[in-house]
Amino acid sequence: MADMTASPAFLLDVSRLVSRIGTGPLTGIDRVEAAWLAHMADRPHLLLCRVTRGQALLPPAAGPLILRWIAGDLSGLPARPGWRERLARQSGAPALARTALRQMALTVANRDGRGLAAEMQRRLPGAAYLNVGHSNLDRRLLIGLAPLMRVVLIHDTIPLDHPEFTRQGQAPKFRARLMNALNFADLIVTVSQATAENVALWRGRLAVTRRAPIIAAPIGTTLTPPDPSAIPADLPLDRPLFVTLGTIEPRKNHALLLDVWERLARRLSAEKMPRLLILGRRGWENAEVFARLDKLPKDGAVIERAGLPDAAVAALISRSHGLLMPSRAEGFGLPLTEAAGRGIPVLTAPLPSARELLGDYPRYLDADDSAAWADTIAELAAGPAMSLKPIAVSSWSGHFMPIEQAIMSRQNNLTA
């Protein structure tokens, strides 16, 4: 019988994280995969990474290297990609990382992962495969990994709920990945109860008859210590400041905030105009918003900035009059907990995940009502920055523990 007090062994898929090396600040999904990789340090584990034309089984020593590379320190990468990467016309830091990882791999299987399950059972008996990055969810790989317990984390179902907000062609790709997870995973994990309900809903809509358990395990929020010295010197901090954080993509609804600041400009003098700081890189399918941003005066009230370090973002949020999130869909919404955990006012659309995470803490405003947003922002900007009672945000241990317990419980039942 399995020991329920022990930690399960893992085969953690790091394919997404490796693909993001050297490409800029991490997204929310990237941060979850990085958190799991760091968590593996004191647990029995091996790593799996999709490399060019194969699947590389990696030793634990690869983990610290990947975390170092993803943090921006690219030392130790080879000078040029390997021949497989060059034939595939791959370049940049991810290609160099795949070359390095292939060289240190314990074994490299084909794309289907043939033989990986047997190798894992030999090297780390009882390990569970864990995929938290929406990447490498290939049908043949998931089938081939049996009899390992296969655990998949689903962050949201937005590409199916709102295909109009995603890249062209992304909805069918996500549908295939979700179908693979639902059909072949032994445990489905989500980042919120709202997402768990959406996954169950889509399981029915897609006529998936397999009924793997679905559990919600909210992800942790890391409150990075603010460092005012990390704020770029050219960012003006002379007026009330509001922050919106995230990739500039359609579902984030930056268009509403631009409308709001146009409304404010018509009713406030220039010296009383609050500033809007848009923190995030440009995404996709958002040409109209990009055009509006390009036309903004450089010394105006709306400032777009990407690539700031976490300590600078934390400092800007901490000194702001409020965090703004008029998003139309979220699986979790890390900026919400990052602000509320610091006692910063939050204005957000009434998203199910926001209500689940923050309750009555935010001010909820309709995602289409620019007048209501303008009134509320003007009210907050008229006084000093408010300091609210911070909410208790979820810890990473609170995310890891229920997943590990669910794995151990299932393994215990199978061996009873």
C-alpha positions, 0 to 999 in steps of 0.5 A: 500500500502506498505511503500517504505521508510521502511525496509522490515522484514526478515526471514534470513536463518542462516543454513550455518553459524551455520554449520561452527561454530568452523571449521576455517576461513570463506569462501566468502559465509560464510562472506556474510551470516555473513554480513547479520546477522549483518545487521539484528540487526536494522531491524525487523527479525527472523532467520531460522536454519536447526537443526537435523530433523527440522527447528528452528524459532529463535528470534533476540537474537540468532543472536549475539550469532551466530556471537560470536560463528562464530568469535571463542568465543564458550562460552555459548555452551552446554557441550554436544550435545542434544540427537537428535544430538547424535542419528544422530552421530553429534559432534563438535561445530556445533552440540552444536550450534544446540542444543543450538539454538533448546532450545531457538527456538520460535518453531521447525517445521519438515524438510519441515517447515510445519506451519512456514509460518503461524507462521511468518505471525502471528509474523512478517507480511510481512516478506521475507525469505532470503537465501544467503548461498546455504544451506537449499534450500530444495524444500519442505521447499521453497514450504511450506514457501509460501506465504512469498516472497522467496529471494535466493542469488546465488553466482556462477554456477561453479559446473555446469559450471566446474564440474571438479573443484568440489567435487565428487557428488557436481554438481548434488547436486548444480543442485538440489538446483539451480532448487529449487531456480529457480522454487520457489524463487520470487526473485533471487539475484547474486553477480555480473552481470556475475553470473546473466548472468550465472544463466539466461543461466542455467535457459534456459538450465534446461528448467525452465519456471518460470521467477522470476526477477534476479538482481545483487547486488555486495557484499561489501568488508570489508578492515580489518585494517592491523596489522603487529603484528598479522603476525606470527613471523616465516614468513620470510619477507626479500624478495619481497612477493606475496600473493594468497588467498583462499581455495586450490582447483582445480579451484584456479589453484595453480598448475600454481603458483607452475610452475611459482616459478619453472621457477623463480628458474631456472633463479634467484639466491636464494637470489633474489627469491621472496616469494610466500605465499599461504594463505588458507586451503586445499580443495578437489580433488587436490591430485597432488597439495597437493603432490607438496606442501608437498615436498616443503622445509620448508625454501624455497621460497613458503610458505603455511599457513592456519588459519591466522586472517584477520588482519594478512592477511590484513598486508601481502597483504598490504606489498606484491608486488602483489595479484595473482589470476590465478583462472579458475572461480569465481562468485565474487573474494573477494581477488581481491577487497581486494587487489585493494581497498588497491592499491596493484598490482593484477595479475589475469586471465581474469575472467568476474567478475574480468573485471566487478569489477576491469576494467583495474586495474589488469594485466590480464594473461592467466591462462595457460601461466606460462611463462607470469606469471613468467615474470610479477612477476619477473618484479614486484619483481625487484623493490620496492613494488608498491603503486597504486591508490586504487579503490573504492570498493563496500560497504555492504550498496551498496549490501543490499540496492538494494535487500531491494528496490527490495523486497519492490517494489515487495511487493508494487506491490502485494498489490497495 
